[in-house]
């Protein structure tokens, strides 16, 4: 080992320690750093830069550890910390337990030894649940919540720009962003730095929810908010994914309904759709050309249906869907032209991993999420409610689009969803002060005559009466 390498390791360890101390002292920076980095490192495969970890997972682990160390120091110093568990908290915990403990116990009950891939698969929802807990706790003020959402909009705008360039073939991320199982870039699809057009579509759609609420509420600077909305919409179209386009429509409708702006939505949707179609025309036309094949459907849809019917449904037969098959849903295909197959259906993923118990836990989670966001939207009108509106749109996307993709655990989009969910469930950020009530002029006695100001008189006529 050379002296230069030793010096670099020493400097790196020092910088890491300094970062952890800084985050331990200012926990909200864990939220800032994660939101700023996730869109750009979330697509780097496990082991590419860090052994056993994705860079996004390593960043989350470091930030969470630093926050917990800060909590431990505060407890040692005698600071009183209170934790209040809500129904939503219990629903998130139940979903994580049923997706991890239950499948492993069922494997042991059948005499099967879980593989390392099975154990790794059970960690996913626990990692997402920890993101929910992080954002639910570290944000303490209205200013910090607003800063989180602005960081999200800026990073999402850059991700949208990368998706546009990627889909047009102008720029494609290489180097560490090259997938370990590289099938080459998909023409007309903007996977960008998340290395998945579906993941980019989820991330941008959920971010669009925040941008639209800001736009409808007249948040300043209005021009910057409108620009973020525009580039995010074009970026969603640039993904070339029908599921991303559907999720964008779902989010727009949910936001318009939550903000009681359906009339404005109807006026905007026509011109906005025409403008977006002109800007992203090459990508849209390339995707629609897939329907001109012999089967009348895009080839990716044909392959996906074949995977489900020939590889996964037979494994769920014989009532194995009742309690699940195993946590790891990847399969080795019989063909030689591909190395691995992923289960591309969210609800089938639930049945495959945990059977009916996991499906019930997921439905209960959706129910609690809808009830929670409805309550927050009705009670608040600050940035916490902005996160709640965006979360509600994401919940509808999960409920509908999980038919075709496992959006609950999809990298990038799932991370952002649990961040927004945790922020919307934050109990530390105080409610904004109520607006002062206008003072109503009172009747005043003047020399034995009660004088009532003109504002109190019906029709504006002067009236007076004796004592």
Secondary structure as UniProt FT lines:
FT   HELIX           3..25
FT   HELIX           28..41
FT   TURN            42..43
FT   TURN            46..47
FT   TURN            51..52
FT   HELIX           55..76
FT   TURN            77..78
FT   HELIX           87..98
FT   TURN            99..100
FT   HELIX           101..109
FT   TURN            110..111
FT   HELIX           116..122
FT   HELIX           124..138
FT   HELIX           142..167
FT   TURN            168..169
FT   HELIX           175..177
FT   TURN            187..188
FT   HELIX           192..194
FT   HELIX           197..216
FT   TURN            217..218
FT   HELIX           222..238
FT   HELIX           242..258
FT   TURN            259..260
FT   HELIX           262..279
FT   HELIX           281..288
FT   HELIX           289..292
FT   TURN            294..295
FT   HELIX           299..307
FT   HELIX           308..312
FT   HELIX           313..316
FT   TURN            317..323
FT   HELIX           346..379
FT   HELIX           383..401
FT   TURN            402..404
FT   TURN            407..409
FT   TURN            411..412
FT   HELIX           413..424
FT   STRAND          444..446
FT   TURN            447..448
FT   STRAND          449..451
FT   HELIX           454..456
FT   HELIX           458..460
FT   STRAND          464..466
//
